[in-house]
Amino acid sequence: LGGRKSHSGRATMLTVQYRMHEAICAFPSEHFYDNKLETAPEVGSRRDPGGDFWRDCWKRLQLPVQFQRPTCFIHVEGKEKVTPVAERGKGGDESKSNAKEVKMIVRVVKAMKARGRLKTCGVRIITPYTAQRDIIEKELEATRKSSTFRELRVGSVAETQGGEADFVILSTVRSISKSRILPSPYMSWIREHLGFVVDENQINVALTRAKYGLIIIGNKHLLSVSSMWKKLIERYREQ
């Protein structure tokens, strides 16, 4: 997704996409592309490998979610952890992780794995934070070895740019208790507490990788201080 050079050298936006289910495309089109990104007709006619996966998956997870759409937001009020560079043994800035979100990801993956019809599908778990990526990889190591999926990959948002998967699980990581959230926060407060998660370029990439299903895991109270995330969560609730 994005633009291409015309013969005149000017960048022109691609207005028809062939990857995402129409419901997955709806928010990126509205928020990032001024409602100009359309879904090709053949996308709607292709066979969905998940079938009635959504209803079956949430039954297994025993979550209070009722929908049959290929988009879902799961609220998890976890506790983020700052991971110093020395602990990770890698260069770069400190990173962040959220153990409660990792546990939910494991639950979702196991529920998907129990769904036999998904064995031909590719599943990708993405997150803006490398510390979270590393912990998810470790937690899913056994599942990946015995996986019935065609492909189960974990990566950062930056690593997935240009890629795609049948199903995507996005872990947003950032979280604080509801009592600490300011009623009308300044932009500097939002950047401090949401960081990469309000980087629209990164979120555009994250929201446009999935073909058939997109599951987002995060703290709805904190994310909703961002107008972008508030609109997305409201749209998912409406769907």
C-alpha positions as CSV (number, residue, x, y, z in Angstrom):
1,L,0.0,0.0,0.0
2,G,1.1,3.5,-0.6
3,G,2.1,5.3,-3.8
4,R,4.0,4.9,-7.0
5,K,5.8,7.2,-9.4
6,S,3.9,8.3,-12.5
7,H,5.7,9.0,-15.8
8,S,5.8,12.7,-14.9
9,G,7.8,11.8,-11.7
10,R,5.0,12.7,-9.3
11,A,3.9,10.3,-6.7
12,T,0.4,8.9,-7.2
13,M,-1.6,6.9,-4.7
14,L,-2.8,3.4,-5.5
15,T,-6.6,3.5,-4.9
16,V,-7.5,-0.2,-5.3
17,Q,-6.1,-2.8,-2.9
18,Y,-6.2,-6.6,-3.5
19,R,-5.1,-7.9,0.0
20,M,-7.5,-7.0,2.8
21,H,-11.0,-8.0,3.5
22,E,-13.3,-5.0,3.0
23,A,-13.9,-4.7,6.8
24,I,-10.1,-4.6,7.5
25,C,-9.6,-2.0,4.8
26,A,-12.4,0.3,6.0
27,F,-10.5,2.1,8.8
28,P,-7.1,2.6,7.0
29,S,-9.0,3.9,4.0
30,E,-11.0,6.4,6.1
31,H,-8.1,7.5,8.3
32,F,-5.0,7.3,6.2
33,Y,-6.3,7.6,2.6
34,D,-9.3,10.0,2.8
35,N,-11.7,7.2,1.9
36,K,-10.0,6.8,-1.4
37,L,-8.7,3.3,-0.9
38,E,-11.1,0.8,-2.4
39,T,-11.2,-3.0,-2.2
40,A,-11.1,-4.9,-5.5
41,P,-14.3,-6.9,-6.2
42,E,-12.4,-10.2,-6.4
43,V,-11.4,-9.8,-2.8
44,G,-15.0,-10.2,-1.7
45,S,-15.5,-13.3,-3.8
46,R,-12.4,-15.3,-2.7
47,R,-12.8,-18.2,-0.3
48,D,-12.3,-17.3,3.4
49,P,-10.2,-20.2,4.9
50,G,-11.4,-19.3,8.3
51,G,-15.1,-20.0,7.6
52,D,-17.0,-19.5,10.9
53,F,-13.7,-19.3,12.8
54,W,-14.6,-16.1,14.5
55,R,-17.6,-17.3,16.3
56,D,-15.9,-20.6,17.2
57,C,-12.7,-18.9,18.4
58,W,-14.4,-16.6,20.8
59,K,-16.4,-19.5,22.2
60,R,-13.2,-21.3,22.9
61,L,-11.6,-18.2,24.5
62,Q,-14.7,-17.5,26.5
63,L,-14.4,-13.8,25.8
64,P,-17.4,-11.4,26.0
65,V,-17.1,-10.7,22.2
66,Q,-20.0,-11.2,19.8
67,F,-19.2,-10.7,16.2
68,Q,-18.8,-12.4,12.9
69,R,-16.5,-9.8,11.3
70,P,-12.8,-10.2,10.5
71,T,-11.7,-7.4,12.8
72,C,-11.6,-7.5,16.6
73,F,-10.2,-5.5,19.5
74,I,-9.5,-7.4,22.7
75,H,-9.1,-5.1,25.8
76,V,-6.2,-6.1,28.1
77,E,-5.3,-3.9,31.0
78,G,-1.8,-5.2,31.5
79,K,1.4,-3.6,33.0
80,E,4.1,-2.5,30.6
81,K,7.7,-3.2,31.5
82,V,10.7,-1.2,30.4
83,T,13.4,-3.5,29.2
84,P,16.9,-1.9,29.3
85,V,19.4,-2.4,26.5
86,A,21.8,-4.3,28.8
87,E,19.1,-6.9,29.6
88,R,18.4,-7.6,26.0
89,G,22.1,-7.6,25.0
90,K,21.3,-5.5,21.9
91,G,22.1,-2.1,20.6
92,G,19.5,0.7,20.3
93,D,17.1,2.3,22.8
94,E,15.3,0.7,25.6
95,S,12.2,-1.3,24.7
96,K,8.9,-2.3,26.3
97,S,6.9,-5.4,27.0
98,N,3.6,-6.4,28.4
99,A,3.3,-9.9,29.9
100,K,-0.5,-9.9,30.1
101,E,-0.8,-9.2,26.4
102,V,1.6,-12.1,25.7
103,K,-0.6,-14.4,27.7
104,M,-3.6,-13.3,25.7
105,I,-1.7,-13.9,22.4
106,V,-0.9,-17.4,23.5
107,R,-4.6,-18.0,24.3
108,V,-5.7,-16.6,20.8
109,V,-3.0,-18.7,19.0
110,K,-4.1,-21.9,20.8
111,A,-7.7,-21.2,20.0
112,M,-6.8,-20.7,16.3
113,K,-4.7,-23.8,16.4
114,A,-7.6,-25.8,17.6
115,R,-9.5,-24.7,14.5
116,G,-8.4,-27.4,12.0
117,R,-9.5,-25.5,8.9
118,L,-6.8,-22.9,9.6
119,K,-3.9,-25.4,9.1
120,T,-3.3,-24.0,5.6
121,C,-3.2,-20.4,6.8
122,G,-0.3,-18.1,7.6
123,V,-0.5,-16.3,11.0
124,R,1.7,-13.3,11.8
125,I,2.0,-11.7,15.3
126,I,3.4,-8.1,15.2
127,T,4.2,-5.5,17.7
128,P,5.9,-2.0,17.7
129,Y,8.4,-3.2,20.4
130,T,11.3,-5.6,19.9
131,A,11.3,-6.6,23.6
132,Q,7.6,-7.7,23.2
133,R,8.5,-9.5,20.0
134,D,11.3,-11.5,21.7
135,I,9.1,-12.5,24.6
136,I,6.3,-13.6,22.3
137,E,8.8,-15.7,20.3
138,K,10.0,-17.4,23.4
139,E,6.5,-18.1,24.7
140,L,5.3,-19.5,21.4
141,E,8.5,-21.6,20.7
142,A,6.8,-24.9,21.5
143,T,3.6,-23.9,19.7
144,R,5.6,-23.0,16.6
145,K,7.4,-26.3,16.5
146,S,4.2,-28.3,16.7
147,S,2.1,-25.8,14.8
148,T,-0.5,-26.9,12.4
149,F,-0.4,-23.5,10.6
150,R,1.3,-23.2,7.3
151,E,3.3,-20.4,8.8
152,L,3.4,-18.8,12.3
153,R,5.8,-15.8,12.5
154,V,6.5,-13.1,15.0
155,G,8.0,-9.7,14.1
156,S,8.2,-6.0,14.8
157,V,6.0,-3.7,12.8
158,A,9.1,-2.4,10.9
159,E,10.0,-6.0,10.0
160,T,6.6,-6.7,8.5
161,Q,6.5,-3.7,6.1
162,G,5.8,-4.9,2.6
163,G,4.6,-8.3,3.9
164,E,1.2,-9.9,4.4
165,A,-0.4,-12.8,6.2
166,D,-3.8,-14.5,6.2
167,F,-4.4,-13.6,9.9
168,V,-2.6,-10.9,11.9
169,I,-2.5,-10.4,15.7
170,L,-1.2,-7.0,16.8
171,S,0.0,-6.4,20.3
172,T,0.1,-2.7,21.2
173,V,2.0,-3.2,24.5
174,R,1.5,0.3,26.1
175,S,-0.6,0.3,29.3
176,I,-1.2,2.2,32.5
177,S,-4.0,1.9,35.0
178,K,-7.2,3.8,34.2
179,S,-6.8,6.0,37.3
180,R,-3.6,7.5,35.9
181,I,-5.0,8.6,32.6
182,L,-5.5,12.3,32.3
183,P,-9.0,13.4,31.2
184,S,-7.6,15.9,28.6
185,P,-3.9,14.9,28.1
186,Y,-1.4,17.1,26.2
187,M,0.2,15.8,23.1
188,S,3.5,15.4,25.0
189,W,1.8,13.2,27.6
190,I,0.2,11.1,24.8
191,R,3.6,10.6,23.1
192,E,5.2,9.7,26.5
193,H,2.7,7.0,27.3
194,L,1.9,5.7,23.8
195,G,5.2,6.2,21.9
196,F,5.4,4.2,18.7
197,V,1.7,3.3,19.0
198,V,0.7,6.8,17.9
199,D,3.2,6.8,15.0
200,E,0.7,6.8,12.1
201,N,3.2,5.4,9.6
202,Q,3.8,2.4,11.8
203,I,0.1,1.8,12.6
204,N,-0.8,2.1,8.9
205,V,1.7,-0.7,8.2
206,A,0.3,-2.8,11.1
207,L,-3.3,-2.4,10.2
208,T,-2.8,-3.3,6.5
209,R,-0.9,-6.6,6.6
210,A,-3.9,-9.0,7.1
211,K,-5.9,-10.6,4.4
212,Y,-8.7,-12.4,6.2
213,G,-8.6,-11.4,9.9
214,L,-7.0,-8.8,12.2
215,I,-7.0,-9.1,16.0
216,I,-5.7,-6.1,18.0
217,I,-4.8,-6.5,21.7
218,G,-4.4,-3.5,23.9
219,N,-5.6,-1.2,26.7
220,K,-8.7,0.6,25.3
221,H,-8.7,3.2,28.0
222,L,-5.1,4.4,27.3
223,L,-5.3,4.0,23.5
224,S,-8.5,6.1,23.4
225,V,-6.7,9.2,24.5
226,S,-5.4,9.2,20.8
227,S,-8.1,10.3,18.4
228,M,-6.9,7.8,15.9
229,W,-7.2,4.9,18.3
230,K,-10.5,6.1,19.7
231,K,-12.0,6.1,16.2
232,L,-10.6,2.7,15.4
233,I,-12.0,1.1,18.6
234,E,-15.4,2.7,18.1
235,R,-15.5,1.4,14.5
236,Y,-14.6,-2.1,15.6
237,R,-17.3,-2.0,18.2
238,E,-19.9,-0.8,15.5
239,Q,-18.8,-3.7,13.2
